[in-house]
């Protein structure tokens, strides 16, 4: 028998999808916090730039998920070959 290569889930790993979605929302919040911080929003949050800090946290979370997926990839089992009695 020949040695088969291990295949990883790659882009189809759910951690990459989660990282992309959370990262995209995080970038939007960071931009909103930097460029659209009004006096009314500052009053509602007690002077805290809530969009900015939530966006930074979301980008950090997305980076952690992407790093996790990169360092510990999901290995996909190769398809099994049918024997004489199957299919």
C-alpha positions as CSV (number, residue, x, y, z in Angstrom):
1,X,0.0,0.0,0.0
2,X,1.2,3.5,-0.8
3,X,1.3,6.2,1.8
4,X,-1.5,8.7,1.2
5,X,-1.0,12.4,1.9
6,X,-3.0,14.0,4.7
7,X,-5.5,16.5,3.6
8,X,-6.7,19.4,5.7
9,X,-10.1,21.2,5.6
10,X,-8.4,24.5,4.7
11,X,-10.9,27.2,3.8
12,X,-13.8,24.9,4.6
13,X,-12.7,24.7,8.3
14,X,-15.5,26.3,10.3
15,X,-12.9,28.3,12.3
16,X,-11.8,30.1,9.2
17,X,-15.4,31.0,8.4
18,X,-16.0,32.3,11.9
19,X,-12.8,34.2,11.9
20,X,-13.7,35.9,8.6
21,X,-17.2,36.9,9.7
22,X,-16.2,38.1,13.2
23,X,-13.2,39.9,11.6
24,X,-15.3,41.7,9.0
25,X,-17.7,42.9,11.7
26,X,-14.8,43.9,13.9
27,X,-13.2,46.0,11.1
28,X,-16.5,47.8,10.5
29,X,-16.9,48.5,14.2
30,X,-13.3,49.8,14.5
31,X,-13.9,52.1,11.5
32,X,-17.2,53.3,13.0
33,X,-15.4,53.9,16.3
34,X,-12.6,55.9,14.7
35,X,-14.6,58.0,12.2
36,X,-18.2,58.1,13.4
37,X,-17.9,58.8,17.1
38,X,-20.6,61.4,17.8
39,X,-21.2,63.3,21.0
40,X,-24.6,61.5,21.4
41,X,-22.9,58.1,21.3
42,X,-20.3,59.2,23.8
43,X,-23.0,60.4,26.1
44,X,-24.8,57.1,25.9
45,X,-21.7,55.0,26.6
46,X,-20.4,57.2,29.4
47,X,-17.5,58.6,27.3
48,X,-16.3,55.1,26.3
49,X,-15.7,54.5,22.6
50,X,-17.8,51.3,22.7
51,X,-17.6,50.6,18.9
52,X,-13.9,51.0,18.9
53,X,-13.2,48.7,21.8
54,X,-15.7,46.1,20.7
55,X,-14.2,46.1,17.2
56,X,-10.7,45.7,18.5
57,X,-11.9,42.8,20.7
58,X,-13.6,41.2,17.7
59,X,-10.5,41.6,15.5
60,X,-8.4,40.0,18.2
61,X,-10.8,37.1,18.5
62,X,-10.8,36.6,14.8
63,X,-7.0,36.6,14.7
64,X,-7.0,34.0,17.5
65,X,-9.4,31.8,15.6
66,X,-7.4,32.1,12.4
67,X,-4.2,31.3,14.2
68,X,-5.8,28.3,15.9
69,X,-7.0,27.0,12.5
70,X,-3.5,27.5,11.1
71,X,-1.6,25.9,13.9
72,X,-4.0,22.9,14.5
73,X,-5.6,22.1,11.2
74,X,-8.4,19.6,10.9
75,X,-7.2,16.5,9.1
76,X,-9.7,15.0,6.7
77,X,-9.7,11.2,6.4
78,X,-9.1,9.9,2.9
79,X,-12.1,8.2,1.3
80,X,-12.1,4.5,2.0
81,X,-11.8,2.1,-0.9
82,X,-14.8,-0.2,-1.3
83,X,-14.2,-3.9,-0.8
84,X,-15.7,-6.6,-3.0
85,X,-18.9,-6.9,-0.8
86,X,-19.7,-3.2,-0.9
87,X,-21.6,-1.1,-3.4
